[in-house]
Amino acid sequence: MSDKYISLVSEKLSSANSKKTAEKIVQFLSEQKIIEKKLTDCVLGSPNGHAPDKNYRNALKNPELDLTKLKTNGVQFITEKQVFDNGGNGLEEIKCPNCGENNIENDWGDSLDNWYSGTDSDKIKCQKCGNENSVTEFEFKPTWAFGNFGITFWNWTKLDPKFVAELEKIIGTELRSVYGRI
């Protein structure tokens, strides 16, 4: 069986504010009993995550899911620069923000590396309109996001939009949803 995840990503939060924001969200979610405050081995990868607490269903659109029966069921906070992708499950489109042309055949891999490392240019020149934009401005399908802050929910079902809106209000920026499976 594979594991799936939902990452909520702020593409606007600075690296300087990401750790403080994560602490604020952990505090809020643990007070609401959505997650446990203590870190445990309940996510894939590192760092450890926060296991679901007794009110985790309040965050779900479909609250019938019993996360307590799963080993991988936690919430992980990413507070460093990362490309949030769909788990290597392919890309259909990389659309130009100016003309909408699909640039999937374009050489965008180096631009991703440059964005991540902060070296050289992260720009891609559209093969149709010729405009250059940062790789982060292109529309990836399925959705990818680029940022210094993300919250990954391992094996949780679709999140309730009201829950996501509440997190956006606390964080102060829009959150982009990235769905993946590994």
Summary of the structure (lengths in Angstrom):
residues: 182
radius of gyration: 17.2
end to end distance: 9.4
largest distance: 52.9
contacts: 533
relative contact order: 0.29
helix: 26%
strand: 30%
